[in-house]
Structure formats: C-alpha cells, structure tokens
Amino acid sequence: MDKTAQKPFRIPYGMMNFVAIREDNYYYVDKTRFIEKIEEANRYFFFIRPRRFGKSLTVSMLQHYYDFNKADKFDDLYGGLYIGNHPTPNRNKYLVIYLNFAVVDAELGNYRQSLDAHCNMCFDSFCDTYASLLPQGTKEELNNKKGAVEQLFFLCDVCSRQGHKIYLFIDEYDHFTNHILSDAARLYEYKQETHGTGYLRTFFNTIKAGTYSSIDRVFITGVSPVTLDDLTSGFNIGTNYSQAYGFNEMVGFTESEVREMLTYYSRHYAFRHTVDELIGVMKPYYDNYCFSVDACGETTMYNSNMVLSFMYKYLENDCRIPSKMLEENIRVDYNKLRMLIRKDREFTHDASIIQTLVAQGYIYGSPKEWIPAEHIADDENFVSLLYNFGLLTIGGAHRGKPKLVIPNEVAREVICN
C-alpha cells in the first residue's frame, strides 16, 4: 500500500540494463563513483565476482557512460548520480563494442561458429550505430571478412585510420570455460582452443594487437580466473583487479546501501518490520562477502541480487517476510556451480575439503588470481574456485595466510547438501 502520493521506484530484480533502470522508474544503487577509480587503473581491466552480484549491470552502466552516441542522454542517465556531478574527461569519448560471451554456445563443436556469429552481430551493430563516423561501405567490407578474428582486426584498423578510440567490453568471458571444464574428457580440446594457435587464444591476441591502434580501453568480467591464465599470455597487458582493496565494494551492496534502500521503501509502503529487523533477517543469508584481504574487518558485501529478490517478494506479499530466503533461480545457479567443481573425477580430494568446511566453517588458503586449467584439481586451486563461486569468502588471516570462511546460510546450504 502506497503511503505517499509519489509513485515509488520499482525493484530492479534481475535487471541488467542500466538505461531501462534509469528511464523506467527503477531503484538504482549508485556505483558510479567507481568510474574515477577505473580510469585511474590499468586501461585493460579484468574483474571477477560470483554470479548474481551485479557485474553485468556495472558493464551496462560503464558502456553508456563512455558511448559517444549517448552524450545527449548524459543528464537523463546520470543526473543525480555521483558521476553526473563529477564527470570525467573521458565521458562519451569512445566508440563502444560490447560482447556478451554468455550467449555463445559453449559446446566445443559449435563454439567457433557461435563466437563468430555473436561477434558478427555485434560488429554489424557497431557499424550501424557509428555509421556517420565510419567510411561508407564499412559494414559491407566487414562482412566480407571471415570470422571474429578477421572482423575485429578490420574494425580496429578502420577506427585507427579515422582517429577513433574503441572501448571494448566483454561480459562473462569465462562462460566457455565453466561449461567445458565440467567434463575432464574435454580438457585436451579446451587447451587446443586457449593455447598455442587456438581460435579463442587468437581472438585475444587480436584484442592485444588492437590496443596498439584503436582499442584504448578494455573491461572484462567473469566468475572464475581459469580462462585468464590460459588466455592472458595472449593478452598479457591486462590487470586483474578482483582482489584490489579499492574495488571491494564496486558490485554487491554494502549494509549502508541496503539500509538506505529499506528506509526509502519504508516511506512508501506499510512495513510490518523495522529496518533493523529486516537487516537482521537478511544478514545471515546474504551478507558477509569480502573480496580483498586488506578490506577484511571493514565493510562486508551483500549479494545484491538476493537482496533485490527478498525486497521484491516482501513488497509483493504485503510486507511479509518471504517463506523462502533463497530464490529458486539463484539456487539453480549455485547448484550448477557446485556440480561444475565436483563433477570432475580428478577431484578425489574434495570430500575432505568439504568435510573440513562443514565441521569448522573455514579453511586456510589464498584466492588465486590465475588458475591454469590443467591444475584445477589441485587442493589450493579447488579451494580458490569455491571462493570465486561465492561459496567461500575472506574472513581473516592467520600467519599471513587468508582464512576463507563460509559467508552465510545460502552458501552453507550449497556446500553441505
């Protein structure tokens, strides 16, 4: 029930499109202050977080901020946000290429064809979007090139000759790996794609070559660091900021952000609970993530998607606590990850690791920035994957080694079942 005449923002549960959120009256937790930090970092930026933490929305927010063609919508999209009041010189400076590898068929037999098809669609859209800035006939010439590698090289060359800079975004770059590595028999084929002259490796080599001409910045997100190790020797100019102190809060929600959201909605709906009571309900299930050793003991992060799911159900159900704290789509995601890391028969040790976690709630280990695919069965790498998938988090340190803990009841349910 509305308590005011003003129509409240809608809950953006499951939404990844920044423009839709800003234009269609959805609540947005302002993360635009991190744009300044990103610009101060390496131009070729890797960022890994567990699923459902808001990575894709962050990419969407950045994509539209830097897009040359979105300059006339800057005030509409960013007005009232931090970056709207503190724009950087790079605002709306780039021609943007956005690739989403989540839609690429991860089956080895179909992967190259599917990658080519996705990139061709995105590159065609690029030519249409920036037609006024590109030579006449660019799209037709692009489509005479064979595959993603040749087409990307062509676009980089055209933009370089025209004096344009490209910002390349790749979301879920590791979708391919997370699928292939669920089957040990495919490991050899995986190596063929990511090592030596494999097609995926060649594609990343082309990105690297493009940084010498028109690719000025790259922002890549994913869940696990497995592909990074196999590809970054082909793209060895990037920096992994996943465990950097300054980016610990870039995705997910801090408790203060959750409280601010709850306070906002309490003014528009007849809450049956205080903000403190709702925090007390959510915290054991959704909170306690830390992604930087240096940030341990300071701010912890809530899984943003789980918070939004809770809020959506709470408001839809006349402000009653949801009967299920774990939303079904999220459960499916977690179970897929759990099967991925335990299906491989090489993981003969994982039972003892899981038993240790269940018994004491923590284990010592250092989250890895890079994990070679052929060594994912090693104890430390297996523990690191649990961390990357959000089933463990940094909870302290002992004699200089991070203490990895089960963050909350949602992760405990996945690990223990």
C-alpha positions as CSV (number, residue, x, y, z in Angstrom):
1,M,0.0,0.0,0.0
2,D,1.4,3.4,-1.0
3,K,1.8,5.8,1.9
4,T,2.6,8.8,-0.3
5,A,1.2,10.3,-3.5
6,Q,4.6,9.9,-5.2
7,K,4.9,6.6,-7.1
8,P,7.9,4.7,-5.6
9,F,10.7,3.2,-7.6
10,R,10.2,-0.3,-8.8
11,I,12.6,-3.1,-7.6
12,P,15.1,-3.9,-10.4
13,Y,15.3,-7.6,-9.6
14,G,17.1,-9.5,-12.3
15,M,17.7,-6.3,-14.4
16,M,21.0,-5.7,-16.1
17,N,20.1,-2.9,-18.5
18,F,21.2,0.4,-16.9
19,V,19.2,2.5,-19.4
20,A,16.0,0.7,-18.6
21,I,16.6,1.1,-14.9
22,R,17.1,4.8,-15.2
23,E,14.4,5.5,-17.7
24,D,11.6,3.3,-16.3
25,N,11.5,4.3,-12.7
26,Y,13.6,1.6,-11.0
27,Y,15.7,2.0,-7.9
28,Y,19.4,2.2,-8.6
29,V,22.2,1.8,-6.0
30,D,24.7,4.4,-7.2
31,K,28.1,2.8,-8.0
32,T,29.2,5.4,-10.5
33,R,31.9,6.7,-8.1
34,F,34.0,3.8,-9.2
35,I,34.3,5.2,-12.7
36,E,37.0,7.5,-11.5
37,K,38.9,4.6,-9.9
38,I,38.6,2.5,-13.1
39,E,40.1,5.4,-15.1
40,E,43.0,5.6,-12.7
41,A,43.7,1.9,-13.1
42,N,45.3,-0.1,-15.9
43,R,43.4,0.6,-19.2
44,Y,42.9,-3.2,-19.6
45,F,40.8,-4.2,-16.6
46,F,39.8,-7.7,-15.5
47,F,37.2,-8.1,-12.8
48,I,35.9,-11.4,-11.3
49,R,32.9,-11.8,-8.9
50,P,30.5,-14.6,-8.1
51,R,27.3,-14.8,-10.1
52,R,24.4,-12.5,-9.3
53,F,26.5,-9.7,-7.8
54,G,25.7,-7.1,-10.5
55,K,28.6,-7.3,-12.8
56,S,26.5,-7.1,-16.0
57,L,24.7,-4.0,-14.7
58,T,28.1,-2.4,-14.0
59,V,29.2,-3.1,-17.5
60,S,26.0,-1.6,-18.8
61,M,26.4,1.5,-16.7
62,L,30.0,1.9,-18.0
63,Q,29.1,1.2,-21.6
64,H,26.6,4.0,-21.8
65,Y,28.8,6.4,-19.9
66,Y,31.6,6.1,-22.4
67,D,29.5,5.8,-25.6
68,F,30.0,8.7,-27.9
69,N,26.4,8.4,-29.2
70,K,24.9,8.7,-25.7
71,A,26.3,12.2,-25.0
72,D,22.9,13.8,-25.4
73,K,21.4,11.4,-22.8
74,F,24.0,12.0,-20.2
75,D,21.9,14.2,-17.9
76,D,18.9,11.8,-18.2
77,L,21.0,8.7,-17.4
78,Y,23.5,10.1,-14.8
79,G,21.8,13.2,-13.4
80,G,21.6,12.9,-9.7
81,L,24.2,10.2,-9.5
82,Y,27.8,10.8,-8.3
83,I,29.3,10.8,-11.8
84,G,26.6,13.2,-13.0
85,N,28.1,15.7,-10.6
86,H,31.7,14.7,-11.1
87,P,32.0,13.7,-14.8
88,T,35.5,12.7,-16.1
89,P,37.1,14.0,-19.3
90,N,36.6,10.6,-20.9
91,R,32.8,10.8,-20.7
92,N,31.1,9.9,-24.0
93,K,34.5,9.8,-25.7
94,Y,34.6,6.3,-27.2
95,L,33.1,4.1,-29.8
96,V,31.9,1.1,-27.8
97,I,32.0,-2.6,-28.6
98,Y,30.0,-4.8,-26.2
99,L,30.4,-8.6,-26.4
100,N,28.5,-11.0,-24.1
101,F,30.0,-14.5,-24.2
102,A,27.1,-15.9,-22.1
103,V,25.1,-16.2,-25.3
104,V,27.9,-18.1,-27.2
105,D,27.3,-21.8,-27.5
106,A,29.9,-23.4,-25.2
107,E,29.9,-26.8,-26.8
108,L,33.3,-27.3,-28.4
109,G,31.9,-28.4,-31.7
110,N,29.8,-25.3,-32.0
111,Y,31.9,-22.7,-30.2
112,R,33.9,-21.2,-33.0
113,Q,30.8,-20.8,-35.2
114,S,28.8,-19.4,-32.4
115,L,31.5,-16.9,-31.4
116,D,31.8,-15.8,-35.0
117,A,28.0,-15.3,-35.2
118,H,27.8,-13.4,-32.0
119,C,30.7,-11.1,-32.9
120,N,29.4,-10.6,-36.4
121,M,26.1,-9.5,-35.0
122,C,27.8,-7.1,-32.5
123,F,30.2,-5.8,-35.2
124,D,27.3,-5.2,-37.6
125,S,25.5,-3.2,-34.9
126,F,28.7,-1.3,-34.3
127,C,28.8,-0.3,-37.9
128,D,25.2,0.8,-37.9
129,T,25.5,2.7,-34.6
130,Y,28.5,4.7,-35.7
131,A,27.8,4.8,-39.5
132,S,28.2,8.6,-39.5
133,L,31.7,8.3,-38.1
134,L,32.9,5.4,-40.4
135,P,33.7,5.4,-44.1
136,Q,30.9,4.5,-46.4
137,G,30.8,0.8,-47.1
138,T,32.4,-0.2,-43.8
139,K,29.7,-2.7,-42.9
140,E,29.7,-4.4,-46.3
141,E,33.5,-4.7,-46.2
142,L,33.3,-6.1,-42.7
143,N,31.0,-8.8,-43.8
144,N,33.5,-9.9,-46.5
145,K,35.9,-10.8,-43.7
146,K,35.9,-14.3,-42.3
147,G,35.1,-14.8,-38.6
148,A,35.5,-12.8,-35.4
149,V,39.3,-12.5,-35.6
150,E,39.5,-11.0,-39.1
151,Q,36.5,-8.8,-38.4
152,L,37.8,-7.3,-35.2
153,F,41.2,-6.7,-36.8
154,F,39.4,-4.9,-39.6
155,L,37.3,-2.7,-37.3
156,C,40.4,-1.7,-35.3
157,D,42.2,-0.7,-38.5
158,V,39.3,1.3,-39.8
159,C,38.8,3.2,-36.5
160,S,42.5,3.8,-36.2
161,R,42.6,5.4,-39.7
162,Q,39.6,7.6,-38.8
163,G,41.2,8.6,-35.5
164,H,38.5,7.0,-33.3
165,K,39.2,5.2,-30.0
166,I,37.3,2.0,-29.0
167,Y,36.3,0.9,-25.5
168,L,35.8,-2.9,-25.6
169,F,33.6,-4.6,-23.0
170,I,33.4,-8.4,-22.7
171,D,30.9,-9.8,-20.2
172,E,31.1,-13.4,-18.9
173,Y,34.3,-14.1,-20.8
174,D,34.7,-17.4,-19.0
175,H,31.3,-18.9,-19.9
176,F,33.1,-21.2,-22.3
177,T,35.5,-22.5,-19.6
178,N,32.9,-23.0,-16.9
179,H,31.0,-25.3,-19.3
180,I,33.9,-27.2,-20.8
181,L,35.7,-27.9,-17.5
182,S,32.7,-29.7,-16.1
183,D,33.9,-32.7,-18.2
184,A,37.5,-33.8,-17.7
185,A,37.5,-35.6,-21.1
186,R,37.2,-32.2,-22.8
187,L,40.3,-30.7,-21.2
188,Y,42.5,-31.5,-24.1
189,E,40.1,-29.9,-26.5
190,Y,39.9,-26.9,-24.2
191,K,43.7,-26.5,-24.3
192,Q,43.6,-26.5,-28.1
193,E,41.2,-23.5,-28.0
194,T,43.1,-21.5,-25.4
195,H,46.7,-22.4,-26.0
196,G,49.1,-22.0,-28.9
197,T,47.2,-21.1,-32.1
198,G,43.7,-22.0,-30.8
199,Y,40.9,-19.7,-32.0
200,L,40.0,-18.2,-28.7
201,R,43.6,-17.5,-27.9
202,T,44.0,-15.9,-31.4
203,F,40.9,-13.7,-30.7
204,F,42.5,-12.4,-27.5
205,N,45.8,-11.9,-29.4
206,T,43.8,-9.7,-31.8
207,I,42.5,-7.7,-28.9
208,K,46.0,-7.1,-27.8
209,A,47.1,-6.1,-31.3
210,G,44.2,-3.7,-31.4
211,T,45.5,-1.9,-28.3
212,Y,48.4,-0.7,-30.5
213,S,45.9,1.0,-32.8
214,S,42.4,1.9,-31.7
215,I,41.4,-0.2,-28.7
216,D,42.1,2.3,-25.9
217,R,40.4,0.5,-23.0
218,V,39.2,-3.0,-22.2
219,F,36.9,-4.1,-19.4
220,I,36.4,-7.8,-19.0
221,T,34.2,-9.6,-16.4
222,G,33.7,-13.2,-15.3
223,V,33.3,-15.6,-12.5
224,S,36.4,-17.7,-12.4
225,P,40.1,-17.0,-13.2
226,V,40.7,-20.2,-15.1
227,T,40.5,-18.8,-18.7
228,L,42.5,-15.8,-17.7
229,D,45.6,-17.9,-17.0
230,D,45.3,-19.7,-20.4
231,L,44.5,-16.6,-22.4
232,T,46.4,-13.8,-20.8
233,S,49.7,-14.9,-22.2
234,G,48.0,-14.0,-25.4
235,F,46.6,-10.8,-23.7
236,N,49.3,-10.2,-21.1
237,I,48.8,-6.5,-20.8
238,G,45.7,-6.7,-18.6
239,T,45.5,-6.4,-14.8
240,N,43.2,-8.4,-12.5
241,Y,41.6,-6.0,-10.0
242,S,39.3,-8.6,-8.4
243,Q,41.1,-8.6,-5.1
244,A,42.1,-4.9,-5.1
245,Y,41.0,-3.0,-1.9
246,G,39.7,-0.1,-3.9
247,F,37.2,-2.2,-5.8
248,N,35.9,-4.4,-3.0
249,E,32.6,-2.5,-3.0
250,M,32.1,-2.0,-6.7
251,V,29.4,-4.7,-7.1
252,G,27.1,-6.1,-4.4
253,F,25.6,-3.9,-1.7
254,T,27.1,-2.6,1.5
255,E,24.9,-2.7,4.6
256,S,24.6,1.1,4.4
257,E,23.3,0.8,0.9
258,V,20.8,-1.9,1.9
259,R,19.6,0.2,4.9
260,E,19.2,3.2,2.6
261,M,17.0,1.1,0.2
262,L,14.9,-0.2,3.1
263,T,14.5,3.3,4.5
264,Y,13.3,4.6,1.1
265,Y,10.7,1.9,0.7
266,S,9.5,2.2,4.3
267,R,8.4,5.7,3.4
268,H,6.2,4.3,0.6
269,Y,4.9,1.1,2.0
270,A,3.3,0.0,5.3
271,F,6.2,-2.1,6.6
272,R,5.4,-4.7,9.2
273,H,9.0,-4.6,10.4
274,T,11.6,-2.0,11.2
275,V,14.7,-1.6,9.1
276,D,16.8,-3.2,11.8
277,E,14.5,-6.2,11.9
278,L,14.8,-6.7,8.1
279,I,18.5,-6.4,8.2
280,G,18.5,-9.0,11.0
281,V,16.6,-11.3,8.7
282,M,18.7,-10.8,5.6
283,K,22.2,-10.5,7.0
284,P,22.7,-14.2,7.9
285,Y,21.7,-15.3,4.4
286,Y,23.0,-12.6,2.0
287,D,25.9,-10.8,3.8
288,N,29.5,-11.3,4.8
289,Y,31.3,-11.3,1.5
290,C,34.8,-9.8,1.4
291,F,36.9,-9.8,-1.7
292,S,40.1,-8.1,-0.5
293,V,42.4,-9.2,2.3
294,D,43.1,-5.5,3.0
295,A,39.3,-4.9,3.4
296,C,38.8,-7.7,5.9
297,G,37.3,-6.4,9.1
298,E,35.9,-3.3,7.4
299,T,32.9,-3.4,5.0
300,T,31.2,-6.7,4.1
301,M,29.1,-7.1,1.0
302,Y,25.6,-8.4,0.5
303,N,24.7,-10.4,-2.6
304,S,22.7,-7.7,-4.5
305,N,20.5,-10.0,-6.5
306,M,19.4,-11.9,-3.3
307,V,18.6,-8.6,-1.6
308,L,16.5,-7.4,-4.5
309,S,14.7,-10.8,-4.7
310,F,13.9,-10.5,-1.0
311,M,12.7,-6.9,-1.4
312,Y,10.5,-7.8,-4.4
313,K,8.8,-10.6,-2.5
314,Y,8.4,-8.6,0.6
315,L,6.7,-5.7,-1.1
316,E,4.6,-8.0,-3.3
317,N,3.4,-10.0,-0.3
318,D,2.0,-7.1,1.7
319,C,5.3,-6.6,3.6
320,R,5.6,-10.2,5.0
321,I,8.9,-12.0,5.3
322,P,9.3,-14.4,2.3
323,S,8.9,-18.1,3.3
324,K,12.0,-19.0,1.2
325,M,15.2,-17.0,1.7
326,L,16.9,-18.5,-1.4
327,E,15.2,-17.6,-4.7
328,E,14.9,-20.6,-7.0
329,N,16.8,-19.1,-9.9
330,I,19.7,-18.3,-7.6
331,R,19.5,-21.9,-6.2
332,V,19.8,-23.3,-9.8
333,D,22.9,-21.1,-10.4
334,Y,24.6,-22.2,-7.3
335,N,23.8,-25.9,-7.9
336,K,25.3,-25.6,-11.4
337,L,28.5,-24.2,-10.0
338,R,28.6,-26.9,-7.3
339,M,28.2,-29.6,-10.0
340,L,30.9,-28.0,-12.1
341,I,33.5,-28.1,-9.4
342,R,32.7,-31.5,-8.1
343,K,31.7,-33.5,-11.2
344,D,35.3,-34.0,-12.4
345,R,36.6,-37.3,-11.1
346,E,40.0,-35.8,-10.7
347,F,38.6,-34.0,-7.6
348,T,39.2,-37.1,-5.4
349,H,40.2,-34.8,-2.5
350,D,37.2,-32.6,-2.4
351,A,35.3,-34.7,0.1
352,S,37.9,-34.0,2.8
353,I,37.9,-30.3,2.0
354,I,34.1,-30.1,2.1
355,Q,34.1,-32.1,5.4
356,T,36.6,-29.7,6.9
357,L,34.5,-26.7,5.9
358,V,31.3,-28.3,7.2
359,A,33.0,-29.2,10.5
360,Q,34.8,-25.9,11.3
361,G,33.3,-23.4,8.9
362,Y,36.6,-22.2,7.4
363,I,39.8,-23.3,5.7
364,Y,43.1,-21.6,5.1
365,G,44.1,-20.7,1.5
366,S,45.0,-17.9,-0.8
367,P,42.5,-17.0,-3.5
368,K,44.3,-17.3,-6.8
369,E,44.3,-14.5,-9.4
370,W,45.0,-17.1,-12.1
371,I,44.3,-20.8,-12.3
372,P,45.7,-23.0,-15.1
373,A,43.0,-25.3,-16.4
374,E,45.3,-28.4,-16.1
375,H,45.7,-27.7,-12.4
376,I,42.1,-27.0,-11.3
377,A,42.2,-30.3,-9.4
378,D,45.0,-29.1,-7.0
379,D,43.8,-28.6,-3.5
380,E,44.6,-24.9,-3.3
381,N,43.0,-24.2,-6.7
382,F,39.9,-26.2,-5.8
383,V,39.5,-24.0,-2.6
384,S,40.1,-20.9,-4.7
385,L,37.3,-21.9,-7.1
386,L,34.9,-22.3,-4.1
387,Y,35.9,-18.7,-3.2
388,N,35.4,-17.4,-6.8
389,F,32.0,-19.0,-7.0
390,G,30.9,-17.3,-3.7
391,L,30.8,-20.4,-1.5
392,L,33.8,-19.1,0.5
393,T,34.9,-15.6,1.3
394,I,37.8,-13.9,3.1
395,G,37.2,-13.9,6.8
396,G,40.5,-13.0,8.3
397,A,44.1,-14.2,8.2
398,H,46.4,-16.5,10.2
399,R,50.2,-16.1,10.0
400,G,49.8,-14.1,6.8
401,K,47.6,-16.6,5.1
402,P,43.9,-15.8,4.4
403,K,41.2,-17.6,6.3
404,L,38.4,-18.5,4.0
405,V,35.0,-18.9,5.6
406,I,31.5,-19.9,4.6
407,P,30.0,-16.5,4.2
408,N,26.3,-17.2,5.0
409,E,23.5,-19.7,5.3
410,V,22.9,-19.7,1.5
411,A,26.5,-20.8,0.8
412,R,26.4,-23.3,3.7
413,E,23.3,-24.9,2.2
414,V,25.0,-25.4,-1.1
415,I,28.2,-26.7,0.4
416,C,26.5,-29.0,3.0
417,N,23.9,-30.6,0.7
